[in-house]
Amino acid sequence: MAWRRLFAWLDARLQLGDIVEFLRHKRVPVHRHFYWYYLGGITLFLFFIQVATGILLLLYYKPTAEAAFESVQFIVTKVPFGWLVRSTHSWAANLMIFTAFLHLFSVFFLKAYRAPRELTWVSGMLLLFLAMGFGFSGYLLPWNELAFFATKVGADIAGAVPLVGGFLKTFLLGGEDVTGSTLTRFFGIHVAVLPMTFTALLLGHLLMVQRQGMSQPFTPAGAPPANPPREMPFFPNFFLREAVLWVGTLAVLLYLSIFLPWELGVKVDPFAPAPAGIRPEWYFTFMSQSLKYIPGKVLGIDGEVLGILAFGAAAAFLVLIPFLDRWAPGGRRHPFFTWVGIGIIAFMLTMITLAYFKPY
Amino acid sequence: MTPSPREQRQDALGDIPPDGRKARSYAGVSVPGAPILAALLGLALGGTAWAAEPTAAEKPDTCVACHQAVGGPMAKPLEERKADAHAAKGISCADCHGGDPARMDMDSMKVKGFVGRPARRDLPRLCARCHSDGAFMRPFNPAIRTDQLAQYRTSIHGKLLAAGDTKVAVCTDCHGVHSILPANHAQSSVHPTRVAETCGRCHGDAQYMQGYKIPTDQLAQYQESVHGELLLKRKDLAAPTCNKCHGNHGAFPPEVTSIAGVCGQCHVINKDLFLQSKHHAAFDRMKLPECATCHSNHGIKRASDEMVGVGEKGICKNCHVPGSRGYQAAEQMGKMIADLGQAVRRGEAKLAEAERAGMEVSDAKYEFQNARTSLIKARNEVHIFHPDRLNKVTGPGIELAEKGYRAGQEALDELGYRKQWSLIPLAAILAVVVGLVLQIRRIEGGRG
C-alpha cells in the first residue's frame, strides 16, 4: 500500500505513468536472429561495471609518474578486494569492447542500420570509437612498461596523420614524448572527458533505440511476413531474459578476475630500452600489425601515412554505411556490403592472430 | 711560434747509438735516382712558399717525400703512420730516427744522430726521451704517466734487457712501431681486450720462451677463465687481464706473499677478510700462494658454493684431514653456505610461482633482494674461515630467504582462498539465474 502511495506521489510530480505505459506496451520482435538483441544490453551492463569499478579505483589511484604504479600496486595488494576491483575493471573493459564489436557486426549483417535508424548506427559507431579511446587512455594509467611503450607507438602513429598529426601527438602527450604530463592528461581524458561524452552519446543512442523500437530483420525472400508478427513484451519477458545474461556476464567476469588476475607488469623506466613484445590492447593490434606490412614508401607516399589514411577511410565508410547502402531500405541485400563485412571480420581476425602468434 | 716536437728533441738523439747492422742495410738499398730527384725537385719548387711562411705541418720533410717516391717496403712505414697516434700529434720520423728532413739530399740521413733502425736494447730509452719528460708530455695529456722507463727497469723484462737479453719485450713489442694507437683505442694492441693476446704472442710461444723455464699455457688458461670470459666474451672492461695482476711496464710475477694484495685490487673485502684469517699467516709460512692456493691463477674458474666444505667438490679437504678442527670447521661452513643458497633458491622459486599465478608480489621480491645480498656477503665472509663469523651472515640470510618463501606461499594461499570463496558468489549468481528463468517460465507458463 505504501508502495502505491509513494508511486502516486511521484507520479503526480513526474508523470511516471507515461513511462510505465510505454514500457507496458513496448514489444520486442521474436525471430530466429532475436538473440543478437541482447548484445547491446550486455555491452551496456559492462559499461555500468566500468563506471562502478572505475569510481572505486579512483579512491586510491594517483595519476602521477611517481605514484601511479605504486598506487595500483597498493590497490591490488593492500586495499580489501582491491585486486578484484582492478582485475574486474580490466577484464570488463576488454569484454565491453568485444561485445561492442559483436553488437556492431550483428547490426551490420541484420542491416538494422537502414532507415529510420541511421543515426542510431552513427551514434553506436561513435560510442565504439570512444570506448576504444577509453581503452587507449586507460591502458597507460598503471604506468607499466608495456603500456608506456605501446602508448609511444600509438602516439607516433597519431603523429603520422597528415596535416594535424604533429598537433595531435603533442596534444595527446602533453609534449614530445610520453611523460608524467601524458599520464595526467590521459587520466583527465579517461575519467572526465570520455565518461561525459560517452554518457551523453549513450543516452542519445538508448533514447533512439526506445523511440524507434527494435529493428526487424529482412524476411526471407518470397516468404510471407508472419501475421500477426511474433513478439514478446519488453517488460517483464525480455527484461528478465536480459537480466539472466547480465548476471551470467557478472559470473564470467568474476571467474576471469579470480582465476586469471590481470597482471600489473613492471614499472616504467623511461631510460630503459623498449622491452620485447610491446603490443597495444588486442583491439588495436589489427591496426598496428597491418601497419607493419605496408612498405616504407608506396608510390612516393609514406607507407604509414597511407595505412592511417586507409583506416580513416574504412572508419568513415563504416560510419556512413546507412547512407551508402541504398538497397537495404528497400529490403534488398546487396552482396557488396555483405562481403565487405565478411572481409573486415576476416582481416581483423587475421591481423589480431598474427599480432599474437607471429608479430614480426 | 711553438717549436715542433722534432725541433725540441732534435739534439737528444746523440745518446742513442745507431744500429749499425740496419743502418748499413738501409745504406745498401739500391735507390732508384729518378723518383728521389723528382721528390727533391718537388720540395725545392714548393719550398718557396714554405720559405715565405713555414708552418709545422707544411715544413719540408724529405723522409716522407723520398720514402713515398721509392715506394714498396720503404713506403710501408708511411702507410702505417696513417693510423699512428704520434703522427696525429705532429711527431715526425726524425723525432725518433734523427736526421735532417729539411735537407734535400741523401746526407740528411748522416746528420743529427740519424738512426735507421734503433737497436732493441735502446728502445726503452728512445721512447722515454719524450715519455719520461713530464713537461714535454703535459700538453698532450696532463694526466699521462711518465714513469714508464723507471717502471720498466724494475720489471723482469727490463732487468733481463739490462743484462743483455734482447729477446725480452721492449716498448714496440707491445705497442707496435709506426702505427701505435692510444691504449684506450679498441684496436690498440694494449687495449684491455687485446692485452692477453699481445702478451701471449711471446708467452704463449713455447719455442720462443724456451730457456726461460716458465709455463707457456697462461694465455690458453686465461681464455677459459672467469676473467677471460668476462673480458673477452662479454667485453666487461672491469675484468682483469695480464697487466692488472702483473703490472704493465713494471711487469713482474707477484710474490707468493703478495697475491692477496694483487687480487684485493678488485676483491677488496675478500682480501681484508683473508688477511685477518688464520690462513694468511699459515699460507705465507708454508709458501702457499694465498688466494691462488684455492682459486688457481691464470685459469681461475667461477667460484661455487660447493668449493666451501668437505663435499665432493669441496677444496678444504685438500689440506684439512678428517677429524681435524679445520676439517670440522670446513664442514660447518660448507653446510651454512649450502643451506643459505638452498633457502634463497627455494624462496626465489616460490615467489616466481606466485608471480606466474598472477599474484602481485613485487614488494616481497624487492625485500627478497636482501636474502640474495646475504648470500653474496656470506660468499665473502667465508674468506675469514671462521664458522661463527660466517653464521652471523648466513643465519639472518636464511631467515630473510624464508620470509620471502612465506610471502610467496601466502600469495598462493590467498589465490587458493579466492578460488574457493568465489564459489559462494558464483553459486548466488546461479541461484539468481535459476530464479529468473523460473520467473520467465511462470510468466510465460503454457505459452512455451
Interface residues (C-beta under 8 A of the other chain):
Chain A: Q73 V76 T77 W83 L84 P236 N237 L240 R241 A243 V244 V247 G248 L250 A251 L254 Y255 I258 F259 L260 P261 W262 E263 L264
Chain B: A357 G358 M359 E360 S362 D363 L415 R418 K419 S422 P425 L426 I429 L430 V432 V433 L436 V437 Q439 I440 I443 E444
